Amino acid sequence: MIKRLRPWHVALLICLAYVLLTLARYNFDPKYFALIGTQYDPGLSEGRPGYDGQFAYQIARDPLNGWAKIDVPAYRYQRIVYPIVARLLALGHADLVPWTLIVVNIMALTAGVWLTEEVLRHFGVSRWYALIYGLSAGTLMSVRLNLTEPLAYALAQAGVLLALKDRWRWAAVVLALAALTKEMTLAVAAGLGLVYLFQRKWSTLLTFSAIVLLPFVIWQIVLWQWFGQPGIGSGGALATPFEIVPLRGLWSLAFMDLRVFLLLAAIAIPLAVIPALISLWVSGRQMWRRVIDIPTTVLLLSALLVLITPQSTFREPLAMTRYSVGLMAAVVTYAASRHSQRGLRYSWLWVFTLALALNEAQLPI
């Protein structure tokens, strides 16, 4: 029995337990997963802001008119796949949407762990490191809050696995879906494209890029026509733009409130900054040596994203855990590809972010 136990089984059981405990805490009302703020629904100017999952809920509940209860409609609607999948699973019944949003994310987290297992198996490394992916706050808390990360990064992991098996057309298809679930996953697609570029596989590069980017660009045009602006950007209401100066999003906080900066830095530096800087050094050295493969390029681009992280993301520890999911997956994949036991062991530190997931006092309920 124990021999048949797999990491995705453990992740699924823990996720289900977390979901059930949360439901029990809120009288089994699934809407508490969305954290719907009264500022947007019913629209009270001095109401609670709620959290990002409420926007997926509004889109899934009413795709054509949900924008009226959303902070920045174009930005939220660009992440269309997750709410649409939940609506399809609900067979169009709005009352079932709160439940299907939860179900989709449980399935996505479980699939993401299984896909990570397969990536590890591809490199001949123990499957159990896949639990790093499934038991971090960035993935588990995203299930709790109806966020897009579980589905987006499950699709991204599928893209990486397919590309590793040289099934690049299918990789492009799932990465196109990932981009329409959360645009940050374009870093993974860009990493694959960079490999094809250095390998001078021009036909593969052009076809791969077209499959990934055309749906995204077309959808951005639709959003522009619909809402008067494209969706691409750094966030919704009160979000700050991506930074040009490396890590300015973090150190600029010191000029606002030094005590708050020290607290946030104590979380962000071990969670994202140090892993990103190490990843840049390792991947940059590999690129300099012209060792250019999928794990290296995806690691490089995932780490670069941390350098341009907006200040508004650094201000929120939970947002940082979500933002770091791509880097975490890239680090595990790269370490596995090099059979780096040190890298894999250090990656377990991401699991300690579960302390954030269990602290619901931080949520705007």
Secondary structure, DSSP 8 states (H G I E B T S, - for coil): -GGG--HHHHHHHHHHHHHHHHHHHTTT-GGGGTT--TTTTT--TTS----THHHHHHHHH-TTTGGGG-SSHHHHHTS-HHHHHHHHHTTT-GGGHHHHHHHHHHHHHHHHHHHHHHHHHHTT--GGGHHHHHTSHHHHHHHHTT-SHHHHHHHHHHHHHHHHTT-HHHHHHHHHHHHTT-GGGHHHHHHHHHHHHHTT-HHHHHHHHHHHHHHHHHHHHHHHHHHSS-S-SS-STT-----SSTTHHHHGGGGT-HHHHHHHHHHHIIIIIHHHHHHHHHHHHHHHTT---HHHHHHHHHHHHHHT--HHHHT-HHHHHHHTHHHHHHHHHHHHHTT-HHHHHHHGGGGGGHHHHT-GGGS--
